[in-house]
Amino acid sequence: MSTTNNPVLDAQNISVVFGGLVAVNDVSFTIPEGSIVSLIGPNGAGKTTFFNVLTGLYQPTSGDVIFDGEYITGRAPHKIASGGLARTFQNIRLFGMMTAQENVMVAMHSKMSAGVWSTTFRTKKQKREEAEAKEFAQELLDFVGIGKTTHEYARNLSYGDQRRLEVARALALRPKVVLLDEPTAGMNPNESAAFVEFVRRLRSERGVSVLLIEHDMSVVMQVSERITVLDQGQKIAEGTPSEIKNNPRVIEAYLGKSGSEASQNVN
Amino acid sequence: MAEETKAAAPAHTSSSNTKWAIGFITVVLAIYAINKFYLPTAPVQVKTFFNSWFSLTSMGEIMIYILMALGLNIVVGYAGLLDLGYVAFWALGGYVAGWLMSGHFDQWTVNFFGNPPAGLPNGIHLNFLLVLVLGGVFTAIWGVIIGAPTLRLKSDYLALVTLGFGEIIPQVMVNGEDIGGFNLTNGTKGINPVDNIKLFGYEFGPFALADKFLIYAALAGLMIILSLRLRDGRLGRAWLAIREDELAASMMGVPLMRTKLASYAVGATAGGVGGVAFATLIGGVYAERFNFQVSIIILSMVVLGGMGNVWGVLVGATLLAWVNNTGLVQFGNIINSATGKNIDFPSFNFLIFGVLLILMMLFRREGFLPEARVRLIMHEEEFSEVAVVTDDIEVEGVHHHEHN
């Protein structure tokens, strides 16, 4: 799929300072509509901080985030999420004691309208809304491949299924962009390979743009159309996978100064 | 995933709800029938037994406590917000009944389908059902007023602020007999009598206790339905999500403040309705009844019964309310007469509740009748043993990690 130049998400000159520590330093970054892009960098490079700025969890010290044509800097996280910017978490944050179905349905909260009154009296509208939500939840659980776990508690699911459930839950927001924070952490090579296919299906079947934070280089190189590299809070490189692979600054950031033989590892 | 763990999953099955509902209705109707049809002609010993162990006043009180405990359960059990000042809503509801169903404001004479005592038309006398609604609305508004600034706080601070609120409102009531010359609450003397309930032409006076009991049971029943249905709807899911992981909930588009406020308002409404009902049960409103201990008792009902589970809270409320208003006195009498001592057992109620709560926290933290999901987390080791055998290594690792 070719990417258009229209950015669905545009972060301009983002800086985040915690006390004296500059976690993110003047980083600009765009996600073209319909693209799959990755954010990589060594541990502590500021990737997750940057993620948290995009989703409204942190206020940037300076800079702006434009999502779907609107400034969302400083907007409440729940509004950004219901506006169509969904995420998963590096350390899985499901609602463990709720069923898989309920987990997904929580994310439909902003698209539903039932209140105390209509829920207590089970109005026609409420029943229909609830039935549609359940149907959509099942569709999403099927999509991520855990359609049989509908009524199981999230905490009882296997690790891989929990990761899938996080994606299903994010998709329930009917997002335009999904941010996946280290989705292959803890996966074996076979699962990681399958994940590459899954990300492509995310785009083609659910119509979302995808931003990945990822450590598994083979996944990143296979799936990304563009890659941005952060190191110590700064953007050190940006480009296609092949450009990034051969970028001396990237190799240096990952592997230290004597990078020529190390570049084979990145390959 | 293992079949064994699957069996523990669906918690709030509708079939068990039906069983419990039938049980509740049966018990209520049995109490009503015994008191209405059997006791008037029963032998004196039977009458005395029922009146001392299961008096209708105590049964009515239990129903009102069920209503209020379920209200607090929405705040504490569903949304996970610790509220130590719930008595304030009970007090506010009580005073709404005092203001709108008595001769207290004798400078005005209002009668809207009300039931003023014969020959005393002064004061505001509104219909009981209307006062129930107004009491609920009034306390809901107060819930929002109190909640809006405080629900931003983290849980410990929220507990402190609600604790203060629970102290302030009753104090205002105690001292409210002369607010710039206006007698709002009649101070420590309280407001009495509150009008008898009159519905559809029938009056339920002090001796129509069986019928009044049925009215209070109906209110409790409505609250049960409301609790169960909300739990399975959009709001209930959002509350549970907030209880589990506030940050993740907000990242899934749940507006935290609004959702918390909704739980607070629903809880407050139940407290207010309970306050109105209680004023009609005892025929008056007395400031000194609205003390901190009530907040703690109602909270204990929620915790003891099984936080979050409607039926558990119902059992907790029934047990504690009964022990508090009847059990301690009666067992105390038995022990006193057997030992020849003269111990004032009811004055030990908080010692007993305290010990009970400590024992619960040590041995059965999830309450008598927990939600299945709560039992799951509290007894995770038993469940994870099953999981470890059947799961892949990763999951074993996760469980192991959580134990540490």
Boltz contact constraints between the chains, C-beta under 6 A:
constraints:
  - contact:
      token1: [A, 77]
      token2: [B, 250]
      max_distance: 6.0
  - contact:
      token1: [A, 77]
      token2: [B, 251]
      max_distance: 6.0
  - contact:
      token1: [A, 78]
      token2: [B, 250]
      max_distance: 6.0
  - contact:
      token1: [A, 78]
      token2: [B, 253]
      max_distance: 6.0
  - contact:
      token1: [A, 78]
      token2: [B, 254]
      max_distance: 6.0
  - contact:
      token1: [A, 78]
      token2: [B, 255]
      max_distance: 6.0
  - contact:
      token1: [A, 81]
      token2: [B, 251]
      max_distance: 6.0
  - contact:
      token1: [A, 81]
      token2: [B, 253]
      max_distance: 6.0
  - contact:
      token1: [A, 82]
      token2: [B, 253]
      max_distance: 6.0
  - contact:
      token1: [A, 87]
      token2: [B, 251]
      max_distance: 6.0
  - contact:
      token1: [A, 93]
      token2: [B, 245]
      max_distance: 6.0
  - contact:
      token1: [A, 93]
      token2: [B, 248]
      max_distance: 6.0
  - contact:
      token1: [A, 95]
      token2: [B, 241]
      max_distance: 6.0
  - contact:
      token1: [A, 95]
      token2: [B, 244]
      max_distance: 6.0
  - contact:
      token1: [A, 97]
      token2: [B, 373]
      max_distance: 6.0
  - contact:
      token1: [A, 98]
      token2: [B, 240]
      max_distance: 6.0
  - contact:
      token1: [A, 102]
      token2: [B, 237]
      max_distance: 6.0
  - contact:
      token1: [A, 105]
      token2: [B, 237]
      max_distance: 6.0
  - contact:
      token1: [A, 106]
      token2: [B, 237]
      max_distance: 6.0
  - contact:
      token1: [A, 106]
      token2: [B, 241]
      max_distance: 6.0
  - contact:
      token1: [A, 106]
      token2: [B, 252]
      max_distance: 6.0
  - contact:
      token1: [A, 107]
      token2: [B, 252]
      max_distance: 6.0
  - contact:
      token1: [A, 109]
      token2: [B, 238]
      max_distance: 6.0
  - contact:
      token1: [A, 109]
      token2: [B, 253]
      max_distance: 6.0
  - contact:
      token1: [A, 109]
      token2: [B, 254]
      max_distance: 6.0
  - contact:
      token1: [A, 110]
      token2: [B, 253]
      max_distance: 6.0
  - contact:
      token1: [A, 112]
      token2: [B, 234]
      max_distance: 6.0
  - contact:
      token1: [A, 114]
      token2: [B, 233]
      max_distance: 6.0
  - contact:
      token1: [A, 114]
      token2: [B, 234]
      max_distance: 6.0
  - contact:
      token1: [A, 116]
      token2: [B, 266]
      max_distance: 6.0
  - contact:
      token1: [A, 119]
      token2: [B, 229]
      max_distance: 6.0
  - contact:
      token1: [A, 119]
      token2: [B, 230]
      max_distance: 6.0
  - contact:
      token1: [A, 119]
      token2: [B, 233]
      max_distance: 6.0
  - contact:
      token1: [A, 120]
      token2: [B, 226]
      max_distance: 6.0
  - contact:
      token1: [A, 120]
      token2: [B, 229]
      max_distance: 6.0
  - contact:
      token1: [A, 151]
      token2: [B, 9]
      max_distance: 6.0
  - contact:
      token1: [A, 151]
      token2: [B, 10]
      max_distance: 6.0
  - contact:
      token1: [A, 152]
      token2: [B, 6]
      max_distance: 6.0
  - contact:
      token1: [A, 152]
      token2: [B, 9]
      max_distance: 6.0
  - contact:
      token1: [A, 153]
      token2: [B, 9]
      max_distance: 6.0
  - contact:
      token1: [A, 156]
      token2: [B, 5]
      max_distance: 6.0
  - contact:
      token1: [A, 158]
      token2: [B, 395]
      max_distance: 6.0
  - contact:
      token1: [A, 159]
      token2: [B, 394]
      max_distance: 6.0
  - contact:
      token1: [A, 159]
      token2: [B, 395]
      max_distance: 6.0
  - contact:
      token1: [A, 173]
      token2: [B, 253]
      max_distance: 6.0
